[in-house]
């Protein structure tokens, strides 16, 4: 039962993180920004990160999460003008089991 409550918290936590990222001042000078393809190439080649999740914010920006098997992770945001910025990065990424909506375990 405790596992289910933790799994249900994850979407809420991701939504809250997206809200914080979206509502914070997105200042390209304070973050690493550039062409999306160039940033993805660095994530792939240097950190071995692959896409894990993506979504659209209410402001029509694309938020993507990349992670590696070694546990590194990166959150990128692509603005409506096409600029992509790395919003956050870290270590100790963990995949959780997928739970279908409405299913009970």
WOFENJO-V976067 format. One record per pair of residues at least 24 apart in sequence whose ideal C-beta (glycine too) atoms are under 6 Angstrom apart, sorted by the first residue. I is the first residue (numbers start at 1). J is the second residue. Records with the same first field share a line. If there is no record, write none. Layout:
# WOFENJO-V976067
I->J ; J
This chain:
# WOFENJO-V976067
7->99
18->57 ; 63
21->87
22->57 ; 59
31->85
32->86
33->83 ; 85
36->78 ; 84
39->84
43->74
47->72
49->74
67->93
